[in-house]
Amino acid sequence: MGRRGHHRAHLQPRRLAHGSRRRPRGDRARLRPGGAAAGRARSVHHVRRDPPERDVARRRRVHRAPRLRDLHGRLAHVHRLRRRPAVARLGGADQPVLHVRRPLLVDDALPGARDRVARRRGQPRRRRHPRGLRAVTAPVLDVANLEVAYRVRGVDRPVLRGVSMTVDRGESYGLVGESGCGKSTAALAVVRYLPRNGKVQGGSVAVAGRDVLALRGRELRGYQARTVSMVYQNPGTALNPALRVGSQVVEALTVLGAARGEARERAHEALARVQIADPAMVMHRYPHQLSGGMQQRVVIAMALAKDPALLILDEPTTGLDATVEAEVLDLVVHLQRELHTAVVFISHNLGVIARMCDRVGVLYAGRLVEEGPVEAVLHEPRHPYTVGLLRCIPRGGVRKDHGRLDTIPGFLPSLGARLDGCVFSDRCALADDRCRSEEPPLETVGPGHDARCFHHRRALELPRAEAEDLGRATVDRSGTPLVRFDGLGKVFRQHGHDVPALVEVAGAIWPGETLGLVGESGSGKTTLARALLGIVHPTAGRVELEGRVLAPRFQKRTRDELRALQIVFQNPDSALNRRHSVRRILLRALARLGEVSGDDAERRAAELAERVRLSERTLTQKPVQLSGGLKQRVAIARAFAGEPKLVVCDEPTSALDVSVQAAILNLLVELQAERGVSYLFISHDLGVVRYISDRIAVLYLGRLLELGLADRVFDGPHHPYTEALLSAVPTIDGGGRDRIRLAGDVPSASSPPSGCVFHTRCPRTLGRVCEESEPPLREVATGHLMRCHIPLEELRASQAQPAATPPAS
C-alpha cells in the first residue's frame, strides 16, 4: 500500500493548476489483480478507460455503488475553463491560503462525506462532484423539424413546416423573410412564449443541451429566466412606463436570486456594460425620458445581465436612426465577443444581417428555403425568393430616374393554406408543373450552403418582375415654388424651460419635386412637417403655398389649402379607423376633401383603389384584416382623395418588408409622374431617401446643416454630420464608407452647445472657432447650401481620409 496521509496536516496550496502534482511522484503502489463480479461486469460495456475524475458519489453515500462503472460519453469532450495559478507552477486558482492534504487511498486523494480539513474548517477543499462534460460539437441552439400551428376557429393552421437550424456558441445566425413567414413564431417557440392558441405539433428544440419542449413549471421558468433572453422590436413597450429604469433592471436580477443590494450593484454594472455613460442617472429616469436608442440599450442590458446561453434579437433596430442603429449593432457585436453568446438576429433589413451574422436562413411560408454563410446567400443566392428579396433593395446609388425597383409579385399564402408543392411556386417565374406538385428537398449547393429548389442553378436568371422604364415628373425651379418656408422657428415649453425645436429653417419645394428630410431623432424633422401642415403653430417665420401666406393653424386655412397639403403617417394601424371598412374610409375622405358623394364618390373610391392596386375584395375589409403593405396603400389612397399638391410622407416604409417597401416606393413615384404631386419624404433609411428624393435637407438640433441635390449631398463633399450619417448605413455589399462614430448623444435642445451646435460630436472640428462662432448657412456650390466653418475644398480633401472619433465630452 502507498503512504497514508491522514496522520499529519501537509500544508499545500488551496488549488492546483489542472493536471499538476503537489510533489514528484515515483512508481505508483500496486494492488493484486482483481475484478468485478462476473454478473455485474456483463451489465456494462464500451466504457472509456481511466476516467480523469472519480465517479460521482450518490446521495447519502461517499462512493457510488461498488463495482459498477459509469457509462461515460462516447463523444469528444472538453473540460470547462479552470482558473490559472497566482504563481507559475503553483495551483489552479489565485488563492494564497494554504490548506491541508486530504486522506489518500493508494496514492490519490479521496473525497469523503464528513471529513474536514485540519483545524476544523467548515468547507471541504475538494470541488463539487462534476456535473458532466460538454461535447465539442454540441450547438447552443438545435432546432430539428419544428412544426408549429395556430388554432383559429377550431382549426389548426400550420405556421412552421419542418424548420431545422443550429447555432453554435459565439455564432450569429440571421433569420430573414417577409412578415408572416414565421420568423417571430420560431423565436417564440424557442423561448416557449407562444400564445395560447399556438402549439408545437412536431420536432424538437434544444438549448444548451436541454430539451426545451419537455420543460414544465419551475424548470421552464428557470429556463426562461436564466438560459435564454429576447430583445423585442419596440423597447418602449418592453419597459414599464410607471417604473424607473433602475427598478426594472434590479427586478430582473432579483428574480435570479440576487439580494437587493447586490442586484443594484449588478444593475449599475449591466448599464455600464452597454456603454451608458451615466448609469446612475439613467437608473433614476423613467423610460419615456430616454431616447429610443437609450431604451434599447437598457433592454439589451436586462437581457444580458443573466449571461444567457442564447440571445434572440427580434428587429431590434427597426425605427432607429442610422447612427443609433449603428451604435446598437456595435454594442451587440462587442458584447457577443466578450460573452461568447449565441445570437439569433431577426430582421427585414438585409444590410443589418450582412453586417451582423455569420450564417443566415431564409424563411418563406414557414419553410426554410435557403441557408448558408451570409456571404454566399447574399452574393450568390440559389433560391428565387432570396433573389427577389435582394432585387427589391435600392442599391449602389440607384435613383427613381434609373428605373423602378423590382418587386415580388403576388402575396404570401394565407395562414394554414394547403401547399402541395414548392411553397414559393405561386410567385416564382421559374416554377413548372413539377414545382407545383412536388416539394423540393433541401439540397446542398455549396460549402455549408443549402437551397430548397429544383432550379437552384438558374435562380440568378429569375426574370425581372417590373419593367425598367418609369415616367418622371418634370421639375422646373425657375418659377414660383409650390411651398416656401422662411425663418421657420418653433419653441416648446416643457417643465418651465424653453425647448427650441426649429431655429430659422428656410427652404422651398417645387412642383413635382421630392425633398428628402433626414437627421437623428430630435432633429426637428416631424416638427417641420407639422408646421407646414398647420398642426404645429410656428413661433417664428411663415409658410407660403404658391406664393400665398398660409395661416399658422390648419383650423384657419381654407378647404382648398387643406386639400393641397396631406400626410401619410408611419404607422397606418393608428392612422386608420379600425371599425370602418376600406370603402368607408375612402368615401369619408372624398366627402371631406373632394366634396363628392353618392355614385360619384363610389366611382372615385373604386378608381383610387385601382390606382393603388387594391382589389374589390379589399374595399369590403377592415384594416385589421389587411397586411402592413395593404394598410399603407389605403393610407396613400386616402391622402390622394382630395387631389393634393404636396404629400408629407413621414417614415411611410420604415416598418415594411423590403418587397412591400419596393412596391410602395414604385407607387409613390408613379403617382408623382402622373399627377405632378410633390413629396416631403422623411426617413431614417438613407438608401430609400436617395432613391426617391431630388434634393435632400439635413437637420440637426432644429438647424438646417445642409441642403442640395441628392447626388451632391450623397457623393460629397458634404457636411461632417452628413458624412457620419452616411457612414453608419449598413450595406449588403459590405464595403462603403469607413464608419465614423459620433461621441456621445445628441445634446439637449433646451441647452444647445455654443458656436456650431455639432462641434461637441464633430470628428473634424477646428477647435475654438467651432466652439465660439456659429457658422452661417452659405452656398458652397450652385444650389448646395452648407452650415460649416471648413472650406469646401478642405472638406473634399479631408473626407478622402478617415475621420478621427472625437473624445467624449
JOUR-V816720 format. One record per helix or strand of 3 or more residues. SS is the DSSP state (@ for helix, = for strand). FROM is the first residue (numbers start at 1). TO is the last residue. If there is no record, write none. Layout:
BEGIN
SS;FROM;TO  SS;FROM;TO
END
This chain:
BEGIN
=;11;13  @;38;41  =;98;100  @;118;120  =;141;152  =;155;167  =;172;176  @;183;191  =;198;207  @;212;214  @;217;226  =;228;231  @;235;238  @;245;254  @;260;273  @;279;283  @;287;289  @;292;304  =;310;314  @;322;339  =;342;346  @;350;356  =;359;364  =;367;373  @;374;379  @;384;391  @;400;402  @;425;427  @;433;437  =;443;446  =;449;451  @;456;461  =;483;494  =;497;509  =;514;518  @;525;533  =;540;545  @;554;556  @;559;564  =;565;568  @;572;575  @;582;594  @;598;611  @;616;619  @;623;625  @;628;642  =;646;650  @;658;675  =;678;682  @;686;692  =;695;700  =;703;709  @;710;715  @;720;727  @;749;751  @;768;772  =;777;781  =;784;787  @;792;798
END
